[in-house]
Amino acid sequence: MESIHLPKLATQAAETTVMRSGRRKGNGQATAALLIQMATEILTASPTLRKKANITLMDLAAADKVRKDLTKKSGTLH
C-alpha cells in the first residue's frame, strides 16, 4: 500500500488553484432579463402556479415589458 505524502497533495492543490481563470464579470441587467423570461415562460404555462402566487396574465405582460427594457439597456439580443 502506498502512503500519502502531504507535500504531494499540497502541490496538486496549488496546481489546481493556479489553473483557474479569473471570475467573469456579470451583467446584472442581462441576468435579470433572463430570469424574468424564464419565470414568465414557466408561469404562462402553469395556471396552477399563477393561482398559488396570485399572478395574473396582465402581471406577466408587465414583466415582459420590463424584461424588454432590461434587454435593451444591457445590449444583449434575447
Secondary structure, DSSP 8 states (H G I E B T S, - for coil): -----HHHHHHHHHHHHHH--------HHHHHHHHHHHHHHHHHH-HHHHHHHT--HHHHHHHHHHHHHHHHHHT---
